[in-house]
Amino acid sequence: MNTKINAETAAKEIKTEETVSVYVPSEGVGPFLEGALNGVSFRIPTDTVVEVPRRIARILSESRRELVTGARAAQAYTATGGRKIG
């Protein structure tokens, strides 16, 4: 499999995809959120509303949901004095 061709194809697809508005808070991230999707790098400024391709917005949403779920589990663990829950 030629990853360069796949990354180039993914980059073209992402550039032509419909965009949506997102807001990424800087807390715990810094001035930019950086990542990659199918070999295509992205750098999103935080604390401002920006337009991103729909698939990147979906990944951000799923990541945020996992962070919130983890934070809730940690709070429950801490609230019980660090004892196993359930």
PyRosetta script that sets phi, psi and omega in degrees:
from pyrosetta import init, pose_from_sequence

init()
pose = pose_from_sequence("MNTKINAETAAKEIKTEETVSVYVPSEGVGPFLEGALNGVSFRIPTDTVVEVPRRIARILSESRRELVTGARAAQAYTATGGRKIG")
pose.set_psi(1, 131.9)
pose.set_omega(1, 179.7)
pose.set_phi(2, -93.3)
pose.set_psi(2, 104.8)
pose.set_omega(2, -175.4)
pose.set_phi(3, -69.4)
pose.set_psi(3, -28.0)
pose.set_omega(3, 178.9)
pose.set_phi(4, -64.1)
pose.set_psi(4, -44.1)
pose.set_omega(4, 178.4)
pose.set_phi(5, -64.1)
pose.set_psi(5, -42.1)
pose.set_omega(5, -179.9)
pose.set_phi(6, -64.3)
pose.set_psi(6, -40.1)
pose.set_omega(6, 178.5)
pose.set_phi(7, -66.9)
pose.set_psi(7, -39.6)
pose.set_omega(7, 178.4)
pose.set_phi(8, -65.5)
pose.set_psi(8, -41.8)
pose.set_omega(8, 177.8)
pose.set_phi(9, -63.6)
pose.set_psi(9, -44.7)
pose.set_omega(9, 179.0)
pose.set_phi(10, -61.8)
pose.set_psi(10, -40.9)
pose.set_omega(10, 179.6)
pose.set_phi(11, -61.9)
pose.set_psi(11, -42.0)
pose.set_omega(11, 178.6)
pose.set_phi(12, -64.7)
pose.set_psi(12, -42.8)
pose.set_omega(12, -179.9)
pose.set_phi(13, -63.6)
pose.set_psi(13, -44.0)
pose.set_omega(13, -178.8)
pose.set_phi(14, -64.5)
pose.set_psi(14, -39.7)
pose.set_omega(14, -178.8)
pose.set_phi(15, -65.1)
pose.set_psi(15, -28.2)
pose.set_omega(15, -178.2)
pose.set_phi(16, -95.4)
pose.set_psi(16, -4.1)
pose.set_omega(16, -177.7)
pose.set_phi(17, -73.8)
pose.set_psi(17, 150.5)
pose.set_omega(17, 175.4)
pose.set_phi(18, -58.6)
pose.set_psi(18, 141.6)
pose.set_omega(18, 179.9)
pose.set_phi(19, -104.6)
pose.set_psi(19, 157.0)
pose.set_omega(19, 176.9)
pose.set_phi(20, -135.6)
pose.set_psi(20, 157.2)
pose.set_omega(20, 179.0)
pose.set_phi(21, -83.5)
pose.set_psi(21, 136.3)
pose.set_omega(21, 175.8)
pose.set_phi(22, -135.8)
pose.set_psi(22, 156.8)
pose.set_omega(22, 174.7)
pose.set_phi(23, -128.4)
pose.set_psi(23, 124.3)
pose.set_omega(23, 178.2)
pose.set_phi(24, -115.9)
pose.set_psi(24, 115.8)
pose.set_omega(24, 177.8)
pose.set_phi(25, -70.0)
pose.set_psi(25, 149.5)
pose.set_omega(25, -177.0)
pose.set_phi(26, -80.2)
pose.set_psi(26, -14.3)
pose.set_omega(26, -176.9)
pose.set_phi(27, -56.8)
pose.set_psi(27, 119.7)
pose.set_omega(27, 179.1)
pose.set_phi(28, 78.7)
pose.set_psi(28, 0.2)
pose.set_omega(28, -176.6)
pose.set_phi(29, -119.0)
pose.set_psi(29, -46.0)
pose.set_omega(29, -175.1)
pose.set_phi(30, 106.4)
pose.set_psi(30, -164.6)
pose.set_omega(30, -175.2)
pose.set_phi(31, -71.9)
pose.set_psi(31, -18.1)
pose.set_omega(31, 179.8)
pose.set_phi(32, -140.1)
pose.set_psi(32, 147.8)
pose.set_omega(32, 170.0)
pose.set_phi(33, -104.8)
pose.set_psi(33, 119.9)
pose.set_omega(33, -177.7)
pose.set_phi(34, -116.2)
pose.set_psi(34, 145.9)
pose.set_omega(34, 178.8)
pose.set_phi(35, -170.1)
pose.set_psi(35, -168.8)
pose.set_omega(35, 178.7)
pose.set_phi(36, -147.1)
pose.set_psi(36, 147.5)
pose.set_omega(36, 178.8)
pose.set_phi(37, -134.9)
pose.set_psi(37, 115.7)
pose.set_omega(37, -178.7)
pose.set_phi(38, 52.2)
pose.set_psi(38, 41.4)
pose.set_omega(38, 178.0)
pose.set_phi(39, 82.7)
pose.set_psi(39, 1.9)
pose.set_omega(39, 179.8)
pose.set_phi(40, -105.2)
pose.set_psi(40, 116.6)
pose.set_omega(40, -179.4)
pose.set_phi(41, -77.8)
pose.set_psi(41, 148.3)
pose.set_omega(41, 173.8)
pose.set_phi(42, -138.2)
pose.set_psi(42, 153.8)
pose.set_omega(42, 178.1)
pose.set_phi(43, -139.5)
pose.set_psi(43, 111.1)
pose.set_omega(43, -174.3)
pose.set_phi(44, -110.7)
pose.set_psi(44, 123.5)
pose.set_omega(44, 176.4)
pose.set_phi(45, -66.5)
pose.set_psi(45, 142.9)
pose.set_omega(45, -179.8)
pose.set_phi(46, -96.4)
pose.set_psi(46, 167.5)
pose.set_omega(46, 179.2)
pose.set_phi(47, 60.0)
pose.set_psi(47, 28.8)
pose.set_omega(47, 175.3)
pose.set_phi(48, -153.2)
pose.set_psi(48, 153.5)
pose.set_omega(48, 177.5)
pose.set_phi(49, -83.4)
pose.set_psi(49, 126.9)
pose.set_omega(49, 179.6)
pose.set_phi(50, -132.8)
pose.set_psi(50, 160.2)
pose.set_omega(50, 176.3)
pose.set_phi(51, -95.0)
pose.set_psi(51, 129.1)
pose.set_omega(51, 176.9)
pose.set_phi(52, -133.4)
pose.set_psi(52, 157.0)
pose.set_omega(52, 174.9)
pose.set_phi(53, -58.2)
pose.set_psi(53, 147.6)
pose.set_omega(53, -175.8)
pose.set_phi(54, -54.6)
pose.set_psi(54, -40.7)
pose.set_omega(54, -176.9)
pose.set_phi(55, -68.6)
pose.set_psi(55, -31.7)
pose.set_omega(55, 175.9)
pose.set_phi(56, -70.3)
pose.set_psi(56, -40.0)
pose.set_omega(56, 176.9)
pose.set_phi(57, -60.7)
pose.set_psi(57, -38.9)
pose.set_omega(57, 179.5)
pose.set_phi(58, -64.2)
pose.set_psi(58, -42.9)
pose.set_omega(58, 179.4)
pose.set_phi(59, -64.8)
pose.set_psi(59, -41.2)
pose.set_omega(59, 177.2)
pose.set_phi(60, -60.5)
pose.set_psi(60, -42.4)
pose.set_omega(60, -179.7)
pose.set_phi(61, -63.8)
pose.set_psi(61, -45.7)
pose.set_omega(61, 180.0)
pose.set_phi(62, -64.8)
pose.set_psi(62, -39.9)
pose.set_omega(62, 178.8)
pose.set_phi(63, -63.9)
pose.set_psi(63, -43.6)
pose.set_omega(63, -179.9)
pose.set_phi(64, -62.1)
pose.set_psi(64, -41.9)
pose.set_omega(64, 179.7)
pose.set_phi(65, -61.0)
pose.set_psi(65, -41.2)
pose.set_omega(65, 178.9)
pose.set_phi(66, -66.7)
pose.set_psi(66, -38.7)
pose.set_omega(66, 177.7)
pose.set_phi(67, -62.6)
pose.set_psi(67, -43.1)
pose.set_omega(67, -179.8)
pose.set_phi(68, -65.5)
pose.set_psi(68, -43.0)
pose.set_omega(68, 179.0)
pose.set_phi(69, -61.3)
pose.set_psi(69, -43.9)
pose.set_omega(69, 178.5)
pose.set_phi(70, -64.1)
pose.set_psi(70, -41.4)
pose.set_omega(70, 179.4)
pose.set_phi(71, -63.7)
pose.set_psi(71, -40.0)
pose.set_omega(71, 178.5)
pose.set_phi(72, -65.2)
pose.set_psi(72, -40.3)
pose.set_omega(72, 178.3)
pose.set_phi(73, -64.8)
pose.set_psi(73, -40.7)
pose.set_omega(73, 179.3)
pose.set_phi(74, -65.2)
pose.set_psi(74, -39.1)
pose.set_omega(74, 178.6)
pose.set_phi(75, -64.4)
pose.set_psi(75, -42.0)
pose.set_omega(75, 179.3)
pose.set_phi(76, -64.2)
pose.set_psi(76, -40.6)
pose.set_omega(76, 178.7)
pose.set_phi(77, -63.2)
pose.set_psi(77, -45.4)
pose.set_omega(77, -179.7)
pose.set_phi(78, -65.6)
pose.set_psi(78, -38.7)
pose.set_omega(78, -178.5)
pose.set_phi(79, -64.8)
pose.set_psi(79, -24.8)
pose.set_omega(79, 179.4)
pose.set_phi(80, -93.6)
pose.set_psi(80, 12.7)
pose.set_omega(80, 179.7)
pose.set_phi(81, 75.6)
pose.set_psi(81, 22.1)
pose.set_omega(81, 177.6)
pose.set_phi(82, 83.4)
pose.set_psi(82, 14.5)
pose.set_omega(82, 178.8)
pose.set_phi(83, -89.6)
pose.set_psi(83, 153.9)
pose.set_omega(83, 179.0)
pose.set_phi(84, -60.4)
pose.set_psi(84, 136.5)
pose.set_omega(84, -179.6)
pose.set_phi(85, -97.5)
pose.set_psi(85, 133.7)
pose.set_omega(85, 174.0)
pose.set_phi(86, 82.5)
pose.dump_pdb("model.pdb")
